[in-house]
Amino acid sequence: MSDCDKCEELLQGYLDRELSDAEVVVAESHLNGCDYCRRRYRFEASLRVYVRTTAAERMPPGLAAKLAGLRTTGASPLGS
Amino acid sequence: MGESGTAEPDGARRVATEARDRVRFEEEALALADQVYRVARRFVATREEAEDLVQDTYARAFRSWQSYTPGTNLRAWLLRILTNLNTDRGRKIQRRPDETPLEESDYYLANRMVASAGEQVLDQERVVERLSQDSIVTALSAVPHDFRDVVVLVDIGDFSYADAAQILDIPLGTVMSRLHRGRRLLKANLAEEAVS
């Protein structure tokens, strides 16, 4: 596992699409050859999707109108 | 006084252009409200606080719209205002003597939690499937705010590291390290949720 310390850093950037092209090549070739990191990758990827979809709460009804009421241009008919 | 004739139509045109820009700015900002709210909601504990925070953000944004540079990331600009307002609010709360979580204690807790549960979670691929929506929200809110803010911006707000750094006014390297530790803490908390 300690062999993959550097990979953990790479994995994070890879999943967040923050790596340079050269780093992507390094990360992918490592993922191809390492079972442990591939499992980690799948887990991390599903966790990100999960967080994104379940912890994102829609704006409550009524807030949009309240925000429109804060406009200064008077372009909105909704006052607050 | 000297500026009669041509000056006035020019001035009138400038006023009209500015009014149009302002209307456009407000419309573009309002179109982002739902995305701004999603981030705000995970910065604070309650829906009411999130609503207040977003309203304060928009009130300030509409007042200082001219400091926004057209063509730059408006969503990031709004979130920068929001995090500033939220930090001001947080500082007020932290000044109360009996609830002054020292940054050191946050880090201590972080280290302890990762040490106790962090590593074993990594092997539990199935852990995600066993979690409810409540548990992810609970686990996320238990992450100390310094770390949580970065996780929320990147994972829920879908901001780049660079945008997150700008919004929170911290170096890029700090974004990466906080993100890393924040996610490990989240996993540690999730592990506890999954076990209990």
Interface residues (C-beta under 8 A of the other chain):
Chain A: E8 E9 Q12 G13 D16 E18 R39 R40 R42 F43 S46 L47 R48 Y50 V51 R52 T54 A55 A56 E57 R58 M59 P60 L63 A64 K66 L67 A68 L70 R71 T72 T73 A75
Chain B: A19 R22 V23 E26 E27 L30 A33 D34 Y37 R38 R41 R42 R47 E51 V54 Q55 Y58 A59 F62 R63 L122 D123 Q124 E125 V127 V128 L131 Q133 I136 V137 L140 V151 V154 D155 I156 D158 S160 Y161 M176 L179 H180 R183 L186 K187
